[in-house]
Amino acid sequence: MFALLDTEQQKDLLQYILNRENLSDFPDIFLCTVSKCHGFQNGSVQPLLEIREGDLYFCLEERTVCVGGQEIELTAKEFDALHLLIVNKKRVLTFETIAYHVWGEEYIDVTPKTIHNLLSRLRQKLQIAPEAPEYVISVRGVGYKFDAGI
């Protein structure tokens, strides 16, 4: 089961998991993912600011994206879409989910074609060389996912 959680819900869930006395209820892979993704160190939760996936570097705090050491200029919507996809790596996100999280309250007027155009431009910008992986993968008729191919 997968759920998209806002930042506050993520913190609440993480605190719940970390405060459990019996962590054997959770699979090891889940605990490893939680500790790695949320920077769990010395009992404190650090925000997820930097992500590295192969040649791709994503920094939320500085709002920068680099591929192969080359900085990629993204619009605010492109950056927000990449952020949504990268933190939900390998999960297929529907057009509606992407619209809701990228456009906020205005998502009702967003069509799948608008999302396709946005992610098409994002793909082109991330594809700096023919041998570079396609990070943004289209799932026909459903939506998109992020996969670094690693």
C-alpha positions in Angstrom: 0.0 0.0 0.0 1.3 3.4 -0.9 0.1 6.8 0.3 1.2 10.3 -0.6 1.6 12.3 2.6 2.3 16.0 3.1 5.3 17.0 5.1 3.5 17.2 8.5 2.0 13.7 7.9 5.4 12.3 7.0 6.9 13.7 10.3 4.0 12.2 12.3 4.4 8.8 10.7 8.1 8.8 11.1 7.8 9.8 14.8 5.3 7.1 15.4 7.6 4.5 13.8 10.7 5.7 15.7 8.8 5.8 19.1 7.6 2.2 18.8 9.2 0.0 21.4 8.9 -3.1 19.3 10.4 -2.3 15.8 10.2 -5.9 14.8 6.7 -5.2 13.6 8.2 -3.4 10.6 10.2 -5.1 7.8 13.9 -4.3 7.8 13.8 -2.8 4.3 11.1 -0.3 5.5 13.2 0.8 8.5 16.3 1.1 6.3 14.4 3.2 3.8 12.8 5.4 6.5 16.2 6.1 8.2 18.0 6.7 4.9 15.3 8.9 3.3 14.7 11.1 6.3 18.3 11.5 7.5 17.6 9.8 10.8 20.6 10.5 12.9 21.0 10.4 16.7 17.3 10.2 17.2 16.4 13.4 15.4 14.6 13.8 12.1 16.4 15.9 9.5 14.5 17.2 6.5 15.1 15.5 3.1 17.0 18.2 1.2 19.3 16.5 -1.2 18.8 13.5 -3.4 21.3 11.8 -5.7 20.1 9.3 -8.3 22.9 8.2 -10.6 24.1 11.4 -12.4 21.1 13.4 -11.2 21.5 15.7 -8.2 18.4 17.3 -6.7 18.5 20.0 -3.9 15.2 21.1 -2.5 16.6 23.8 -0.3 18.5 25.6 -3.2 15.9 24.5 -5.8 18.7 23.2 -8.1 18.9 20.2 -10.3 22.1 19.0 -12.0 22.7 16.2 -14.4 26.3 15.0 -14.9 27.5 18.1 -13.1 25.6 20.4 -15.4 23.0 22.6 -13.7 19.6 22.4 -15.4 17.3 25.4 -15.4 13.7 24.4 -14.5 10.5 26.4 -14.2 8.8 26.4 -10.8 6.2 23.8 -12.1 8.9 21.6 -13.6 10.8 21.7 -10.4 7.7 20.9 -8.3 6.8 18.0 -10.7 10.3 16.6 -10.5 10.2 16.9 -6.7 7.0 15.0 -6.5 8.2 12.3 -8.8 11.6 11.9 -7.2 10.3 11.6 -3.6 7.9 8.9 -4.9 10.6 7.1 -6.9 9.3 4.2 -9.0 5.7 4.8 -7.9 3.3 5.5 -10.7 1.6 8.9 -10.0 -1.7 9.5 -11.8 -2.4 12.7 -13.8 -4.8 13.8 -11.0 -2.2 13.3 -8.3 0.4 15.2 -10.2 -2.1 18.0 -11.0 -3.1 18.3 -7.4 0.4 18.4 -5.9 1.9 20.7 -8.6 -0.9 23.1 -9.3 -2.5 23.1 -5.8 -6.1 24.5 -5.6 -6.1 25.3 -9.4 -5.6 21.6 -10.3 -9.2 21.1 -11.4 -8.6 23.0 -14.6 -5.4 21.1 -15.5 -5.8 18.5 -18.3 -3.7 15.4 -18.9 -2.3 17.2 -22.0 -1.1 20.1 -19.8 0.7 17.6 -17.6 2.1 15.7 -20.6 3.5 19.0 -22.0 5.1 19.9 -18.7 6.7 16.5 -18.2 7.8 16.4 -21.8 9.7 19.7 -21.4 11.2 18.3 -18.1 12.3 15.2 -19.9 14.0 17.2 -22.6 15.9 19.3 -20.1 17.1 16.3 -18.1 18.2 14.4 -21.3 21.6 16.2 -21.6 23.2 13.4 -23.7 21.8 10.5 -25.8 23.2 8.0 -23.3 21.7 9.7 -20.3 18.8 7.7 -18.7 15.2 8.8 -19.1 14.4 9.7 -15.5 10.7 10.6 -16.1 8.9 7.6 -17.4 5.4 7.8 -19.0 2.9 5.1 -18.0 0.5 5.2 -20.9 -3.0 6.2 -19.9 -2.2 6.4 -16.2 0.5 9.0 -15.4 4.2 9.1 -14.8 7.0 7.8 -12.5 10.6 8.6 -11.7 13.2 5.9 -12.3 16.9 6.5 -12.5 17.5 3.0 -13.9 19.9 2.1 -11.1 
